[in-house]
Amino acid sequence: MNQYNKLEDEIVYLNQLVDEKEAANMLCYSVRALQNWRHRGGGPKFVKPSSRSVRYRIRDLHEWIESRTVSNTSQIIHELKSK
C-alpha cells in the first residue's frame, strides 16, 4: 500500500459517522453525558441525519479531544478564568 492509499484510507476513516453509543465509548463517557452536552453545549460537534437520529464524525471526536488536551493543570485554571 502506498502513501496515497494510506492517506485516502485515513480520510475515509475520519469522516465515518458513529452513533452515540460508539462515540461515548471512544470518549470514555456515558451516552447520557453526550446527550447533556448536545442540549447544553460543550460537547463535540454532531450530525443530525434525521429528527430522531444523532451521529458523530470520528474527525470531530478527535478534534474535541485535542481541544481539551493540556500539559499541566494551570492551563485548565487559566482557561476557566478567561471565560
SELUM-370291 format. One record per residue: x, y, z of N, C-alpha, C in turn. Coordinates in steps of 0.1 Angstrom, whole numbers. Layout:
SELUM-370291
((X Y Z) (X Y Z) (X Y Z))
...
END
This chain:
SELUM-370291
((9 -12 0) (0 0 0) (9 12 0))
((7 22 -9) (15 34 -10) (10 45 0))
((17 55 1) (13 66 10) (0 73 6))
((-3 74 -7) (-15 79 -12) (-27 71 -7))
((-26 58 -8) (-37 49 -3) (-39 50 12))
((-28 51 20) (-29 53 34) (-36 66 38))
((-32 76 31) (-38 89 34) (-53 89 30))
((-56 83 19) (-70 82 15) (-78 73 25))
((-73 62 30) (-79 54 40) (-81 62 53))
((-72 70 57) (-73 78 69) (-84 88 68))
((-85 95 56) (-96 104 54) (-109 98 54))
((-111 86 48) (-123 79 49) (-127 75 63))
((-117 70 71) (-119 67 85) (-124 79 93))
((-117 90 91) (-120 102 99) (-134 108 96))
((-139 105 84) (-152 111 80) (-163 101 83))
((-160 89 88) (-171 80 91) (-179 85 103))
((-192 82 102) (-201 85 113) (-203 74 122))
((-204 77 135) (-206 67 145) (-218 71 153))
((-226 61 159) (-237 65 167) (-232 70 181))
((-242 74 189) (-238 80 202) (-232 70 212))
((-236 57 211) (-230 47 219) (-215 45 216))
((-212 44 203) (-198 43 198) (-190 55 202))
((-196 67 200) (-189 79 204) (-186 80 219))
((-196 77 227) (-194 77 241) (-183 67 245))
((-183 55 239) (-172 45 242) (-159 51 238))
((-158 57 226) (-145 63 222) (-140 74 232))
((-149 81 237) (-145 92 246) (-145 88 261))
((-149 76 264) (-149 71 278) (-159 79 286))
((-170 83 280) (-181 89 287) (-193 81 285))
((-204 85 292) (-217 78 291) (-224 84 279))
((-234 77 274) (-243 82 264) (-251 94 270))
((-254 93 282) (-261 104 289) (-253 117 289))
((-240 116 291) (-232 128 291) (-232 134 277))
((-231 126 266) (-232 132 253) (-246 139 251))
((-256 133 256) (-270 139 254) (-270 152 261))
((-265 153 273) (-264 165 281) (-256 176 273))
((-245 172 268) (-237 182 261) (-244 187 248))
((-251 178 242) (-259 183 230) (-269 193 234))
((-275 191 245) (-286 200 250) (-280 213 255))
((-269 212 263) (-264 224 270) (-252 230 263))
((-246 223 254) (-234 228 247) (-221 222 254))
((-210 224 248) (-197 220 254) (-192 207 249))
((-200 199 242) (-195 186 237) (-190 187 223))
((-187 175 217) (-182 175 203) (-193 178 194))
((-190 183 182) (-199 186 171) (-206 173 168))
((-219 174 163) (-226 162 160) (-234 164 147))
((-239 154 141) (-247 154 129) (-261 149 132))
((-271 156 126) (-285 151 127) (-290 147 114))
((-288 134 110) (-293 129 97) (-308 129 96))
((-315 128 107) (-329 129 108) (-333 135 121))
((-346 137 123) (-351 143 135) (-348 135 148))
((-347 122 146) (-345 113 158) (-332 106 158))
((-323 109 149) (-310 103 148) (-299 113 151))
((-289 108 158) (-277 116 161) (-264 108 157))
((-255 114 150) (-243 107 147) (-231 117 149))
((-219 111 151) (-207 119 153) (-197 115 143))
((-190 125 137) (-179 122 128) (-167 119 137))
((-159 108 133) (-148 105 141) (-138 117 141))
((-137 124 130) (-128 136 130) (-132 146 141))
((-145 148 143) (-150 158 153) (-147 153 167))
((-148 140 169) (-144 135 182) (-129 137 185))
((-121 135 175) (-106 137 177) (-103 152 179))
((-110 160 172) (-108 175 174) (-112 179 188))
((-123 174 193) (-128 178 206) (-118 173 217))
((-113 161 215) (-103 156 224) (-91 166 224))
((-86 169 212) (-74 177 211) (-76 191 217))
((-88 197 216) (-91 210 221) (-91 210 236))
((-92 198 242) (-92 197 257) (-79 191 263))
((-69 190 254) (-56 184 258) (-47 195 264))
((-43 193 276) (-34 203 283) (-21 196 288))
((-11 204 291) (1 198 295) (3 200 311))
((-5 208 317) (-5 210 331) (-18 215 336))
((-20 215 349) (-33 219 355) (-35 234 355))
((-25 242 354) (-26 256 354) (-33 261 341))
((-31 253 330) (-37 257 318) (-53 256 319))
((-58 246 326) (-72 245 328) (-77 256 336))
((-71 260 347) (-75 271 355) (-75 284 348))
((-64 286 340) (-63 299 332) (-75 300 322))
((-78 289 315) (-89 289 305) (-102 292 312))
((-105 286 324) (-117 288 330) (-118 302 335))
((-108 309 340) (-108 322 344) (-111 332 333))
((-106 329 321) (-108 338 310) (-122 337 304))
((-130 328 308) (-144 327 303) (-153 336 310))
END
